[in-house]
Amino acid sequence: PAMAQEEAPAHVLARPWYQNIDIWGFGAFWLAKSGADGTQPDAGFLIKEASLFVEAQAWEDVAFFFEFRAPPPLQDQTTSIRTGEVYAHFRNVLHRWGDGLLGIKVGRIDIPFGEEYLWQDAPDNPLISQSGAYPWLPDEGISLYGHLGGIGWVTAVVDGTMGRSLEDDAEKAVAAKFYGTPWKPLYVSAS
C-alpha cells in the first residue's frame, strides 16, 4: 500500500526550516552566426541567461529573495557569477483591509520601468532578445506595489546608477505606473 505523504504545517514557524526555502532556476542558450560583418562570423554558443533563485520564508508574508546569474552576452566578461535581485519582500502588508493592497520590496530590485521588465527573463520573453533599449536593470532601493479592484500600481525610488551599492548622493530615480483591465464593453469577442 502507498504511504500517506505528510502535509506541511500551514504557518511558516511550525515547519522545519528546509520547508521554508524554495530553489529554482533556468538557462537559455544561443547558437549565433552573424555573417562576415557581424560579431559572430564563425558562429558561437552564448549563454543568453542562466539564473538560480532562492527564496526563504522568514514569517508569514515576509521572505528574503536572492538571484544568482551568469552575466548576459557581451557584458561583464570579468565576472562569471553575480547577484541580480536581492531583497526583503513584505507581501500583503495591509491584509486587514484587503488582499493585495500593498507589498514592499527593499534591497536590489528590478526597476519597474515600462512593461518589458515583467518578462525580461528568457522563459517569459517571446522575443529572441530584448526589444531595444534596456533601462530596467536592478538597482538598490525600495518598491511599493498593489492593486485595488481592477487598478494596479507600482512605484520605486532607487539610486539611479549602475554602481552596485556604491551611490550615496541625494539624486534618486523615481518610477511609477498604474495599470488595469480595460473597460469590459471595449473587449472584442473572439467568436
Secondary structure, DSSP 4 states (H G I P E B T S, - for coil): -PPPPPPPPSSGGGS-GGGGEEEEEEEEEEEE---TTSS-TT-EEEEEEEEEEEEEEEETTEEEEEEEEPPPTTS-TT-S-EEEEEEEEE--TTTTT-TTS-EEEEEEEE---TTGGGG-SGGG--SSS--S-----EEEEEEEEEEETTEEEEEEEE--SSSSS---SS--EEEEEEEEPPPGGGPPP--
